[in-house]
Amino acid sequence: MLPLWARFTSGPFRARLAQGGHFFPFTPYGQGVLLEELVASLPR
């Protein structure tokens, strides 16, 4: 299901499935995952 979101952008797309459901960013685990993804998306 996540890969289907790729058609809604003209830029690069990648998907990562994280445990915790829709509200995972509000859990300690989810915050770590979100931070990892944000840092990985920054230009080097």
mmJSON file of the N, C-alpha and C atoms, coordinates in Angstrom:
{"data_MODEL":{"atom_site":{
"group_PDB":["ATOM","ATOM","ATOM","ATOM","ATOM","ATOM","ATOM","ATOM","ATOM","ATOM","ATOM","ATOM","ATOM","ATOM","ATOM","ATOM","ATOM","ATOM","ATOM","ATOM","ATOM","ATOM","ATOM","ATOM","ATOM","ATOM","ATOM","ATOM","ATOM","ATOM","ATOM","ATOM","ATOM","ATOM","ATOM","ATOM","ATOM","ATOM","ATOM","ATOM","ATOM","ATOM","ATOM","ATOM","ATOM","ATOM","ATOM","ATOM","ATOM","ATOM","ATOM","ATOM","ATOM","ATOM","ATOM","ATOM","ATOM","ATOM","ATOM","ATOM","ATOM","ATOM","ATOM","ATOM","ATOM","ATOM","ATOM","ATOM","ATOM","ATOM","ATOM","ATOM","ATOM","ATOM","ATOM","ATOM","ATOM","ATOM","ATOM","ATOM","ATOM","ATOM","ATOM","ATOM","ATOM","ATOM","ATOM","ATOM","ATOM","ATOM","ATOM","ATOM","ATOM","ATOM","ATOM","ATOM","ATOM","ATOM","ATOM","ATOM","ATOM","ATOM","ATOM","ATOM","ATOM","ATOM","ATOM","ATOM","ATOM","ATOM","ATOM","ATOM","ATOM","ATOM","ATOM","ATOM","ATOM","ATOM","ATOM","ATOM","ATOM","ATOM","ATOM","ATOM","ATOM","ATOM","ATOM","ATOM","ATOM","ATOM","ATOM","ATOM"],
"id":[1,2,3,4,5,6,7,8,9,10,11,12,13,14,15,16,17,18,19,20,21,22,23,24,25,26,27,28,29,30,31,32,33,34,35,36,37,38,39,40,41,42,43,44,45,46,47,48,49,50,51,52,53,54,55,56,57,58,59,60,61,62,63,64,65,66,67,68,69,70,71,72,73,74,75,76,77,78,79,80,81,82,83,84,85,86,87,88,89,90,91,92,93,94,95,96,97,98,99,100,101,102,103,104,105,106,107,108,109,110,111,112,113,114,115,116,117,118,119,120,121,122,123,124,125,126,127,128,129,130,131,132],
"type_symbol":["N","C","C","N","C","C","N","C","C","N","C","C","N","C","C","N","C","C","N","C","C","N","C","C","N","C","C","N","C","C","N","C","C","N","C","C","N","C","C","N","C","C","N","C","C","N","C","C","N","C","C","N","C","C","N","C","C","N","C","C","N","C","C","N","C","C","N","C","C","N","C","C","N","C","C","N","C","C","N","C","C","N","C","C","N","C","C","N","C","C","N","C","C","N","C","C","N","C","C","N","C","C","N","C","C","N","C","C","N","C","C","N","C","C","N","C","C","N","C","C","N","C","C","N","C","C","N","C","C","N","C","C"],
"label_atom_id":["N","CA","C","N","CA","C","N","CA","C","N","CA","C","N","CA","C","N","CA","C","N","CA","C","N","CA","C","N","CA","C","N","CA","C","N","CA","C","N","CA","C","N","CA","C","N","CA","C","N","CA","C","N","CA","C","N","CA","C","N","CA","C","N","CA","C","N","CA","C","N","CA","C","N","CA","C","N","CA","C","N","CA","C","N","CA","C","N","CA","C","N","CA","C","N","CA","C","N","CA","C","N","CA","C","N","CA","C","N","CA","C","N","CA","C","N","CA","C","N","CA","C","N","CA","C","N","CA","C","N","CA","C","N","CA","C","N","CA","C","N","CA","C","N","CA","C","N","CA","C","N","CA","C"],
"label_alt_id":[null,null,null,null,null,null,null,null,null,null,null,null,null,null,null,null,null,null,null,null,null,null,null,null,null,null,null,null,null,null,null,null,null,null,null,null,null,null,null,null,null,null,null,null,null,null,null,null,null,null,null,null,null,null,null,null,null,null,null,null,null,null,null,null,null,null,null,null,null,null,null,null,null,null,null,null,null,null,null,null,null,null,null,null,null,null,null,null,null,null,null,null,null,null,null,null,null,null,null,null,null,null,null,null,null,null,null,null,null,null,null,null,null,null,null,null,null,null,null,null,null,null,null,null,null,null,null,null,null,null,null,null],
"label_comp_id":["MET","MET","MET","LEU","LEU","LEU","PRO","PRO","PRO","LEU","LEU","LEU","TRP","TRP","TRP","ALA","ALA","ALA","ARG","ARG","ARG","PHE","PHE","PHE","THR","THR","THR","SER","SER","SER","GLY","GLY","GLY","PRO","PRO","PRO","PHE","PHE","PHE","ARG","ARG","ARG","ALA","ALA","ALA","ARG","ARG","ARG","LEU","LEU","LEU","ALA","ALA","ALA","GLN","GLN","GLN","GLY","GLY","GLY","GLY","GLY","GLY","HIS","HIS","HIS","PHE","PHE","PHE","PHE","PHE","PHE","PRO","PRO","PRO","PHE","PHE","PHE","THR","THR","THR","PRO","PRO","PRO","TYR","TYR","TYR","GLY","GLY","GLY","GLN","GLN","GLN","GLY","GLY","GLY","VAL","VAL","VAL","LEU","LEU","LEU","LEU","LEU","LEU","GLU","GLU","GLU","GLU","GLU","GLU","LEU","LEU","LEU","VAL","VAL","VAL","ALA","ALA","ALA","SER","SER","SER","LEU","LEU","LEU","PRO","PRO","PRO","ARG","ARG","ARG"],
"label_asym_id":["A","A","A","A","A","A","A","A","A","A","A","A","A","A","A","A","A","A","A","A","A","A","A","A","A","A","A","A","A","A","A","A","A","A","A","A","A","A","A","A","A","A","A","A","A","A","A","A","A","A","A","A","A","A","A","A","A","A","A","A","A","A","A","A","A","A","A","A","A","A","A","A","A","A","A","A","A","A","A","A","A","A","A","A","A","A","A","A","A","A","A","A","A","A","A","A","A","A","A","A","A","A","A","A","A","A","A","A","A","A","A","A","A","A","A","A","A","A","A","A","A","A","A","A","A","A","A","A","A","A","A","A"],
"label_entity_id":["1","1","1","1","1","1","1","1","1","1","1","1","1","1","1","1","1","1","1","1","1","1","1","1","1","1","1","1","1","1","1","1","1","1","1","1","1","1","1","1","1","1","1","1","1","1","1","1","1","1","1","1","1","1","1","1","1","1","1","1","1","1","1","1","1","1","1","1","1","1","1","1","1","1","1","1","1","1","1","1","1","1","1","1","1","1","1","1","1","1","1","1","1","1","1","1","1","1","1","1","1","1","1","1","1","1","1","1","1","1","1","1","1","1","1","1","1","1","1","1","1","1","1","1","1","1","1","1","1","1","1","1"],
"label_seq_id":[1,1,1,2,2,2,3,3,3,4,4,4,5,5,5,6,6,6,7,7,7,8,8,8,9,9,9,10,10,10,11,11,11,12,12,12,13,13,13,14,14,14,15,15,15,16,16,16,17,17,17,18,18,18,19,19,19,20,20,20,21,21,21,22,22,22,23,23,23,24,24,24,25,25,25,26,26,26,27,27,27,28,28,28,29,29,29,30,30,30,31,31,31,32,32,32,33,33,33,34,34,34,35,35,35,36,36,36,37,37,37,38,38,38,39,39,39,40,40,40,41,41,41,42,42,42,43,43,43,44,44,44],
"pdbx_PDB_ins_code":[null,null,null,null,null,null,null,null,null,null,null,null,null,null,null,null,null,null,null,null,null,null,null,null,null,null,null,null,null,null,null,null,null,null,null,null,null,null,null,null,null,null,null,null,null,null,null,null,null,null,null,null,null,null,null,null,null,null,null,null,null,null,null,null,null,null,null,null,null,null,null,null,null,null,null,null,null,null,null,null,null,null,null,null,null,null,null,null,null,null,null,null,null,null,null,null,null,null,null,null,null,null,null,null,null,null,null,null,null,null,null,null,null,null,null,null,null,null,null,null,null,null,null,null,null,null,null,null,null,null,null,null],
"Cartn_x":[0.812,0.0,0.862,1.91,2.751,3.356,3.86,4.454,3.487,2.199,1.232,1.32,1.857,2.009,3.023,3.906,4.948,4.363,3.196,2.626,2.143,2.121,1.664,2.797,3.988,5.125,5.929,6.586,7.473,8.929,9.144,10.484,10.776,11.914,12.279,11.276,11.109,10.171,10.765,10.589,10.916,9.93,9.679,8.712,9.395,8.977,9.478,8.28,8.031,6.926,7.4,6.729,7.095,5.938,6.252,5.229,4.6,3.367,2.723,1.482,1.182,-0.029,0.09,-1.042,-1.122,-0.472,-0.498,0.014,1.419,2.176,3.513,4.43,4.307,5.234,5.097,4.016,3.787,4.282,4.986,5.568,7.085,7.771,9.243,9.891,9.424,9.952,9.714,8.501,8.14,8.91,9.171,9.939,11.35,11.92,13.257,13.255,12.241,12.125,11.964,11.093,10.849,12.121,12.84,14.088,15.112,15.228,16.15,15.813,14.54,14.116,14.356,14.091,14.33,15.811,16.648,18.095,18.593,18.08,18.489,18.066,17.03,16.543,17.289,18.105,18.841,19.943,20.178,21.297,22.625,23.509,24.82,25.85],
"Cartn_y":[-1.194,0.0,1.269,1.311,2.509,2.888,1.952,2.337,3.087,2.94,3.649,5.165,5.624,7.055,7.68,6.898,7.422,8.196,7.836,8.524,9.944,10.319,11.646,12.649,12.284,13.194,13.132,14.214,14.225,14.056,14.06,13.917,12.486,12.282,10.947,10.447,9.16,8.564,7.28,7.086,5.805,5.601,4.366,4.036,3.19,3.394,2.586,2.285,1.034,0.623,0.545,1.271,1.297,0.765,0.113,-0.398,0.75,0.588,1.572,2.199,1.873,2.401,3.872,4.474,5.837,6.857,6.59,7.554,7.224,6.446,6.046,7.219,8.404,9.491,10.0,9.626,10.099,9.116,8.068,7.1,7.286,6.887,7.013,6.288,5.07,4.322,5.104,5.583,6.297,7.587,8.277,9.52,9.234,8.13,7.738,7.407,6.684,6.337,7.599,8.477,9.717,10.557,10.672,11.427,10.805,9.484,8.799,9.125,9.084,9.349,10.809,11.726,13.132,13.415,12.871,13.069,12.436,11.251,10.573,11.358,12.164,12.902,14.223,14.645,15.901,15.76,16.818,16.769,16.607,15.892,15.667,16.604],
"Cartn_z":[0.0,0.0,0.0,0.801,0.857,-0.488,-1.278,-2.567,-3.488,-3.294,-4.13,-3.951,-2.825,-2.596,-3.544,-4.127,-5.014,-6.185,-6.644,-7.813,-7.483,-6.209,-5.817,-5.66,-6.095,-6.019,-7.307,-7.616,-8.778,-8.332,-7.021,-6.484,-6.066,-5.421,-4.957,-3.913,-3.868,-2.918,-2.36,-1.066,-0.44,0.694,1.01,2.055,3.117,4.344,5.471,6.36,6.579,7.425,8.868,9.748,11.166,12.001,13.083,13.984,14.765,15.142,15.996,15.408,14.167,13.576,13.194,12.967,12.469,13.418,14.701,15.685,16.173,15.39,15.835,16.148,15.492,15.829,17.262,17.92,19.286,20.339,19.889,20.818,20.812,21.869,21.871,20.685,20.385,19.236,17.946,17.763,16.548,16.38,17.457,17.375,16.884,17.336,16.866,15.384,14.936,13.521,12.684,13.123,12.389,12.307,13.403,13.406,12.456,12.466,11.546,10.096,9.773,8.394,8.0,8.905,8.603,8.38,9.242,9.101,7.789,7.451,6.224,4.983,5.089,3.929,3.704,4.67,4.526,3.493,2.728,1.762,2.515,1.925,2.558,1.994],
"occupancy":[1.0,1.0,1.0,1.0,1.0,1.0,1.0,1.0,1.0,1.0,1.0,1.0,1.0,1.0,1.0,1.0,1.0,1.0,1.0,1.0,1.0,1.0,1.0,1.0,1.0,1.0,1.0,1.0,1.0,1.0,1.0,1.0,1.0,1.0,1.0,1.0,1.0,1.0,1.0,1.0,1.0,1.0,1.0,1.0,1.0,1.0,1.0,1.0,1.0,1.0,1.0,1.0,1.0,1.0,1.0,1.0,1.0,1.0,1.0,1.0,1.0,1.0,1.0,1.0,1.0,1.0,1.0,1.0,1.0,1.0,1.0,1.0,1.0,1.0,1.0,1.0,1.0,1.0,1.0,1.0,1.0,1.0,1.0,1.0,1.0,1.0,1.0,1.0,1.0,1.0,1.0,1.0,1.0,1.0,1.0,1.0,1.0,1.0,1.0,1.0,1.0,1.0,1.0,1.0,1.0,1.0,1.0,1.0,1.0,1.0,1.0,1.0,1.0,1.0,1.0,1.0,1.0,1.0,1.0,1.0,1.0,1.0,1.0,1.0,1.0,1.0,1.0,1.0,1.0,1.0,1.0,1.0],
"B_iso_or_equiv":[0.0,0.0,0.0,0.0,0.0,0.0,0.0,0.0,0.0,0.0,0.0,0.0,0.0,0.0,0.0,0.0,0.0,0.0,0.0,0.0,0.0,0.0,0.0,0.0,0.0,0.0,0.0,0.0,0.0,0.0,0.0,0.0,0.0,0.0,0.0,0.0,0.0,0.0,0.0,0.0,0.0,0.0,0.0,0.0,0.0,0.0,0.0,0.0,0.0,0.0,0.0,0.0,0.0,0.0,0.0,0.0,0.0,0.0,0.0,0.0,0.0,0.0,0.0,0.0,0.0,0.0,0.0,0.0,0.0,0.0,0.0,0.0,0.0,0.0,0.0,0.0,0.0,0.0,0.0,0.0,0.0,0.0,0.0,0.0,0.0,0.0,0.0,0.0,0.0,0.0,0.0,0.0,0.0,0.0,0.0,0.0,0.0,0.0,0.0,0.0,0.0,0.0,0.0,0.0,0.0,0.0,0.0,0.0,0.0,0.0,0.0,0.0,0.0,0.0,0.0,0.0,0.0,0.0,0.0,0.0,0.0,0.0,0.0,0.0,0.0,0.0,0.0,0.0,0.0,0.0,0.0,0.0],
"pdbx_formal_charge":[null,null,null,null,null,null,null,null,null,null,null,null,null,null,null,null,null,null,null,null,null,null,null,null,null,null,null,null,null,null,null,null,null,null,null,null,null,null,null,null,null,null,null,null,null,null,null,null,null,null,null,null,null,null,null,null,null,null,null,null,null,null,null,null,null,null,null,null,null,null,null,null,null,null,null,null,null,null,null,null,null,null,null,null,null,null,null,null,null,null,null,null,null,null,null,null,null,null,null,null,null,null,null,null,null,null,null,null,null,null,null,null,null,null,null,null,null,null,null,null,null,null,null,null,null,null,null,null,null,null,null,null],
"auth_seq_id":[1,1,1,2,2,2,3,3,3,4,4,4,5,5,5,6,6,6,7,7,7,8,8,8,9,9,9,10,10,10,11,11,11,12,12,12,13,13,13,14,14,14,15,15,15,16,16,16,17,17,17,18,18,18,19,19,19,20,20,20,21,21,21,22,22,22,23,23,23,24,24,24,25,25,25,26,26,26,27,27,27,28,28,28,29,29,29,30,30,30,31,31,31,32,32,32,33,33,33,34,34,34,35,35,35,36,36,36,37,37,37,38,38,38,39,39,39,40,40,40,41,41,41,42,42,42,43,43,43,44,44,44],
"auth_comp_id":["MET","MET","MET","LEU","LEU","LEU","PRO","PRO","PRO","LEU","LEU","LEU","TRP","TRP","TRP","ALA","ALA","ALA","ARG","ARG","ARG","PHE","PHE","PHE","THR","THR","THR","SER","SER","SER","GLY","GLY","GLY","PRO","PRO","PRO","PHE","PHE","PHE","ARG","ARG","ARG","ALA","ALA","ALA","ARG","ARG","ARG","LEU","LEU","LEU","ALA","ALA","ALA","GLN","GLN","GLN","GLY","GLY","GLY","GLY","GLY","GLY","HIS","HIS","HIS","PHE","PHE","PHE","PHE","PHE","PHE","PRO","PRO","PRO","PHE","PHE","PHE","THR","THR","THR","PRO","PRO","PRO","TYR","TYR","TYR","GLY","GLY","GLY","GLN","GLN","GLN","GLY","GLY","GLY","VAL","VAL","VAL","LEU","LEU","LEU","LEU","LEU","LEU","GLU","GLU","GLU","GLU","GLU","GLU","LEU","LEU","LEU","VAL","VAL","VAL","ALA","ALA","ALA","SER","SER","SER","LEU","LEU","LEU","PRO","PRO","PRO","ARG","ARG","ARG"],
"auth_asym_id":["A","A","A","A","A","A","A","A","A","A","A","A","A","A","A","A","A","A","A","A","A","A","A","A","A","A","A","A","A","A","A","A","A","A","A","A","A","A","A","A","A","A","A","A","A","A","A","A","A","A","A","A","A","A","A","A","A","A","A","A","A","A","A","A","A","A","A","A","A","A","A","A","A","A","A","A","A","A","A","A","A","A","A","A","A","A","A","A","A","A","A","A","A","A","A","A","A","A","A","A","A","A","A","A","A","A","A","A","A","A","A","A","A","A","A","A","A","A","A","A","A","A","A","A","A","A","A","A","A","A","A","A"],
"auth_atom_id":["N","CA","C","N","CA","C","N","CA","C","N","CA","C","N","CA","C","N","CA","C","N","CA","C","N","CA","C","N","CA","C","N","CA","C","N","CA","C","N","CA","C","N","CA","C","N","CA","C","N","CA","C","N","CA","C","N","CA","C","N","CA","C","N","CA","C","N","CA","C","N","CA","C","N","CA","C","N","CA","C","N","CA","C","N","CA","C","N","CA","C","N","CA","C","N","CA","C","N","CA","C","N","CA","C","N","CA","C","N","CA","C","N","CA","C","N","CA","C","N","CA","C","N","CA","C","N","CA","C","N","CA","C","N","CA","C","N","CA","C","N","CA","C","N","CA","C","N","CA","C","N","CA","C"],
"pdbx_PDB_model_num":[1,1,1,1,1,1,1,1,1,1,1,1,1,1,1,1,1,1,1,1,1,1,1,1,1,1,1,1,1,1,1,1,1,1,1,1,1,1,1,1,1,1,1,1,1,1,1,1,1,1,1,1,1,1,1,1,1,1,1,1,1,1,1,1,1,1,1,1,1,1,1,1,1,1,1,1,1,1,1,1,1,1,1,1,1,1,1,1,1,1,1,1,1,1,1,1,1,1,1,1,1,1,1,1,1,1,1,1,1,1,1,1,1,1,1,1,1,1,1,1,1,1,1,1,1,1,1,1,1,1,1,1]
}}}
